[in-house]
Amino acid sequence: MNAAVDETLARALESVALPGVLIGHRLISPDDAGALTVEEDASLPSRLPDARRASGAARIVARELLARMGFALTPLPKAPSGAPIWPSGIVGSLAHDDRIAVAAVARRAATDALGIDVEPAGPLPADLLDVVATARERLVLYRDPGLGRVLFAAKEAVYKAISPLDGVFLEYYDIEIDLAANRAKTRHGRTLIVNTICTAHVVVLARLA
Ligand SMILES: CC(C)(COP(=O)(O)OP(=O)(O)OC[C@H]1O[C@@H](n2cnc3c(N)ncnc32)[C@H](O)[C@@H]1OP(=O)(O)O)[C@@H](O)C(=O)NCCC(=O)NCCS
């Protein structure tokens, strides 16, 4: 067994495999900050060890995925916006919670925008729900309060997909998620497909429809 892998999550990620999109994960390990290149390290605003460890873990995953696409040892520094800088012709996204780092990558031929988020499963605090959910989404959450965390992760994944493409800032209210239809719409007119995994972690992948 690979110590850096959550077997249940690995199986769940395989179940949402999409043509042309690679997704991977890693259990964040104590030495993962050591995977950061000098350029990546300098681009990270946070000096906190936990944040740097998580960012290193996400880049280990992303580099493994890029290697499967033929890219060798690719540095992935952060742009001033916070988004990672991908090799030419590639779109991708990184995320981490306290335990897990995830990454998704694709060629631009497959999609122009890709976003991923991971959250520990569990209810979203009520005060956060008020900030995150639109009136229509609250009707869904009223019937199934457990979906709050999924909704939150979906909006973050959508933001990570769209912000590098359109250079826009989106508030939670600027994104409407329809979980039954696997769709997200942004206030500025983008429609995305959202795929969701729920294990001990919620993972949401968003891509342009
Ligand atoms: C992008 C953002 C949503 C990430 O959320 P987070 O909970 O802090 O952290 P996550 O673990 O989910 O994701 C972190 C990764 O997001 C990526 N990221 C950060 N800013 C990004 C951006 N503008 N576009 C795309 N990806 C971005 C980075 O790869 C980062 O990993 P790194 O620090 O190792 O490079 C948040 O940092 C942000 O910029 N928020 C402002 C916009 C917002 O919150 N709007 C309301 C939500 S829709």
The ligand as an SDF file (V2000), in Angstrom:
LIG
                    3D

 48 50  0  0  0  0  0  0  0  0999 V2000
   -8.8520   30.6550   -4.7740 C   0  0  0  0  0  0  0  0  0  0  0  0
   -9.4430   30.4880   -3.3800 C   0  0  0  0  0  0  0  0  0  0  0  0
  -10.9670   30.2980   -3.5330 C   0  0  0  0  0  0  0  0  0  0  0  0
   -8.7610   29.2330   -2.7790 C   0  0  0  0  0  0  0  0  0  0  0  0
   -9.3590   28.8180   -1.6160 O   0  0  0  0  0  0  0  0  0  0  0  0
   -8.5740   28.2850   -0.3010 P   0  0  0  0  0  0  0  0  0  0  0  0
   -9.6490   27.6610    0.5330 O   0  0  0  0  0  0  0  0  0  0  0  0
   -7.7890   29.4070    0.2670 O   0  0  0  0  0  0  0  0  0  0  0  0
   -7.5100   27.2040   -0.6540 O   0  0  0  0  0  0  0  0  0  0  0  0
   -7.5890   25.8210   -1.4870 P   0  0  0  0  0  0  0  0  0  0  0  0
   -6.7700   24.8240   -0.7960 O   0  0  0  0  0  0  0  0  0  0  0  0
   -8.9770   25.4690   -1.8420 O   0  0  0  0  0  0  0  0  0  0  0  0
   -6.8540   26.2160   -2.8330 O   0  0  0  0  0  0  0  0  0  0  0  0
   -5.5830   26.7520   -2.7910 C   0  0  0  0  0  0  0  0  0  0  0  0
   -5.0830   26.7920   -4.2060 C   0  0  0  0  0  0  0  0  0  0  0  0
   -5.9470   27.5980   -5.0020 O   0  0  0  0  0  0  0  0  0  0  0  0
   -5.1880   28.0670   -6.1040 C   0  0  0  0  0  0  0  0  0  0  0  0
   -5.5450   29.4480   -6.3430 N   0  0  0  0  0  0  0  0  0  0  0  0
   -5.3710   30.5230   -5.5380 C   0  0  0  0  0  0  0  0  0  0  0  0
   -5.8470   31.6320   -6.1410 N   0  0  0  0  0  0  0  0  0  0  0  0
   -6.3260   31.2330   -7.3510 C   0  0  0  0  0  0  0  0  0  0  0  0
   -6.9540   31.9190   -8.4160 C   0  0  0  0  0  0  0  0  0  0  0  0
   -7.1700   33.2390   -8.3960 N   0  0  0  0  0  0  0  0  0  0  0  0
   -7.3220   31.2070   -9.5040 N   0  0  0  0  0  0  0  0  0  0  0  0
   -7.1190   29.8810   -9.5770 C   0  0  0  0  0  0  0  0  0  0  0  0
   -6.5320   29.1540   -8.5710 N   0  0  0  0  0  0  0  0  0  0  0  0
   -6.1500   29.8490   -7.4750 C   0  0  0  0  0  0  0  0  0  0  0  0
   -3.7120   27.9070   -5.7440 C   0  0  0  0  0  0  0  0  0  0  0  0
   -3.1850   26.8840   -6.5310 O   0  0  0  0  0  0  0  0  0  0  0  0
   -3.7540   27.4790   -4.2960 C   0  0  0  0  0  0  0  0  0  0  0  0
   -2.7570   26.5280   -3.9830 O   0  0  0  0  0  0  0  0  0  0  0  0
   -1.2560   27.0060   -3.6300 P   0  0  0  0  0  0  0  0  0  0  0  0
   -1.3940   28.0680   -2.5870 O   0  0  0  0  0  0  0  0  0  0  0  0
   -0.6020   25.7800   -3.1560 O   0  0  0  0  0  0  0  0  0  0  0  0
   -0.7150   27.5250   -4.9310 O   0  0  0  0  0  0  0  0  0  0  0  0
   -9.1870   31.6860   -2.4640 C   0  0  0  0  0  0  0  0  0  0  0  0
   -7.8430   31.7380   -2.1480 O   0  0  0  0  0  0  0  0  0  0  0  0
   -9.5040   33.0130   -3.1030 C   0  0  0  0  0  0  0  0  0  0  0  0
   -8.7310   33.5590   -3.8830 O   0  0  0  0  0  0  0  0  0  0  0  0
  -10.6610   33.5740   -2.7570 N   0  0  0  0  0  0  0  0  0  0  0  0
  -11.0660   34.8520   -3.2710 C   0  0  0  0  0  0  0  0  0  0  0  0
  -12.3180   34.7010   -4.0800 C   0  0  0  0  0  0  0  0  0  0  0  0
  -13.4380   34.1420   -3.2780 C   0  0  0  0  0  0  0  0  0  0  0  0
  -13.2620   33.6040   -2.2040 O   0  0  0  0  0  0  0  0  0  0  0  0
  -14.6610   34.2720   -3.8260 N   0  0  0  0  0  0  0  0  0  0  0  0
  -15.7610   33.6020   -3.2280 C   0  0  0  0  0  0  0  0  0  0  0  0
  -15.6750   32.1300   -3.5750 C   0  0  0  0  0  0  0  0  0  0  0  0
  -16.3380   31.8280   -5.1370 S   0  0  0  0  0  0  0  0  0  0  0  0
  1  2  1  0
  2  3  1  0
  2  4  1  0
  2 36  1  0
  4  5  1  0
  5  6  1  0
  6  7  2  0
  6  8  1  0
  6  9  1  0
  9 10  1  0
 10 11  2  0
 10 12  1  0
 10 13  1  0
 13 14  1  0
 14 15  1  0
 15 16  1  0
 15 30  1  0
 16 17  1  0
 17 18  1  0
 17 28  1  0
 18 19  1  0
 18 27  1  0
 19 20  2  0
 20 21  1  0
 21 22  1  0
 21 27  2  0
 22 23  1  0
 22 24  2  0
 24 25  1  0
 25 26  2  0
 26 27  1  0
 28 29  1  0
 28 30  1  0
 30 31  1  0
 31 32  1  0
 32 33  2  0
 32 34  1  0
 32 35  1  0
 36 37  1  0
 36 38  1  0
 38 39  2  0
 38 40  1  0
 40 41  1  0
 41 42  1  0
 42 43  1  0
 43 44  2  0
 43 45  1  0
 45 46  1  0
 46 47  1  0
 47 48  1  0
M  END
$$$$
